[in-house]
């Protein structure tokens, strides 16, 4: 087992499973609060990954495991059911439901960021010689493989993965969450029209989003590094 596979299976896959579970649970919870119990009755208002895996076993388990083992980072998908009649009747509530998933990812990223900053403030972590998506800090004592090293890597992966998930899902392109979440900013009639017509552009939107995704990685890494190590000038 090489280093890429180790990072993928021990860091990225568990982080993906955890982060995607919270993302979908947030969708389901927001829908329930807005008057649609569909996902609640399906078991999706849950922090256990199993209801989400049962609904999307390929996207939640098979593809993430394969990409983690072969590429060193996890890729996949999940979904929470909702009542389309409810969404049509309440487009603003549907928009908040869509925004709840990326919001959960942002909260995870903020919590990981706080953990990294606390670790640096208490002398556990320092700025590394070189940064990567899974290596935003290095342990001051203990070295590679120590508990501090693993803690720093776990927090780094959680921060970067959730920044990527939130940003990607907020792109206003169907079928991503952003295509519905933008309805928060629109008049209700416009939000309803957008919902009715988004399916026609779903394939085109997904292709465009997929082309944009690689271009998000380095800018988000630069932002993360600038926030964590404002006095260090890294070359990317």
CORWOLIN-V82689 format. One record per residue. N is the residue number from 1. PHI is phi as a letter, one per 20 degrees, with the letter a starting at -180 (999 if undefined). OMEGA is omega in whole degrees, -180 to 180 (999 if undefined). Layout:
# CORWOLIN-V82689
n = [N N]
phi = [PHI PHI]
omega = [OMEGA OMEGA]
This chain:
# CORWOLIN-V82689
n = [1 2 3 4 5 6 7 8 9 10 11 12 13 14 15 16 17 18 19 20 21 22 23 24 25 26 27 28 29 30 31 32 33 34 35 36 37 38 39 40 41 42 43 44 45 46 47 48 49 50 51 52 53 54 55 56 57 58 59 60 61 62 63 64 65 66 67 68 69 70 71 72 73 74 75 76 77 78 79 80 81 82 83 84 85 86 87 88 89 90 91 92 93 94 95 96 97 98 99 100 101 102 103 104 105 106 107 108 109 110 111 112 113 114 115 116 117 118 119 120 121 122 123 124 125 126 127 128 129 130 131 132 133 134 135 136 137 138 139 140 141 142 143 144 145 146 147 148 149 150 151 152 153 154 155 156 157 158 159 160 161 162 163 164 165 166 167 168 169 170 171 172 173 174 175 176 177 178 179 180 181 182 183 184 185 186 187 188 189 190 191 192 193 194 195 196 197 198 199 200 201 202 203 204 205 206 207 208 209 210 211 212 213 214 215 216 217 218 219 220 221 222 223 224 225 226 227 228 229 230 231 232 233 234 235 236]
phi = [999 e f f f f g f e e d f f f f f f f f f f f g f f f g f f f f f f e o d e g f f f e n e e b e e f f f f f f f c f f f e c f f f f f f f f e d n b e c a b b b c f b e f f f f f f c f f f f f f f f f f f g f f f f f f f f f f f f f f f f f f f e n e d b f f f b d b g d b e b c f f c o m f n f f f f f f f f f f f f f f f g f f f f f f f f e g f c f e f g f f e f f f g e d g g f f f f f f f f d f f f d f f f f f f f f f f f g g f e f f g f f f f f f f f f c f e d d e d d]
omega = [-178 -176 179 180 179 178 -177 -174 -177 -179 -170 -179 177 179 178 -179 179 -175 180 175 179 178 -177 177 178 174 -175 180 180 177 179 178 -180 175 179 -178 -175 -179 177 179 176 178 -174 174 -173 175 172 180 -170 177 -179 176 179 -180 -177 -176 180 -177 -177 -173 -171 -178 177 178 -180 -178 178 -177 -174 -175 179 175 -171 174 179 -179 177 179 174 -179 174 -179 -178 177 175 -179 178 180 -177 -176 179 177 177 178 177 176 -180 -178 -175 -180 176 178 177 177 178 178 177 179 179 178 178 177 179 178 178 179 178 178 178 -180 -177 176 177 -177 171 178 -179 176 177 -177 173 -179 -179 -175 -180 178 172 -179 177 176 175 177 -178 179 178 179 178 178 180 178 179 180 178 179 178 -179 179 -180 -175 180 -177 171 179 -180 -179 -177 -180 -177 179 173 -175 -178 176 8 -178 -177 -177 -180 176 -178 180 177 175 -175 -175 169 -174 179 179 178 179 180 -180 178 -177 -173 -175 -178 -179 -176 -173 -178 179 179 -180 178 179 180 -179 177 -179 -172 -179 -180 178 -168 -176 176 179 176 178 178 -180 -179 179 179 -178 -174 -175 -177 -178 -180 180 173 -177 999]
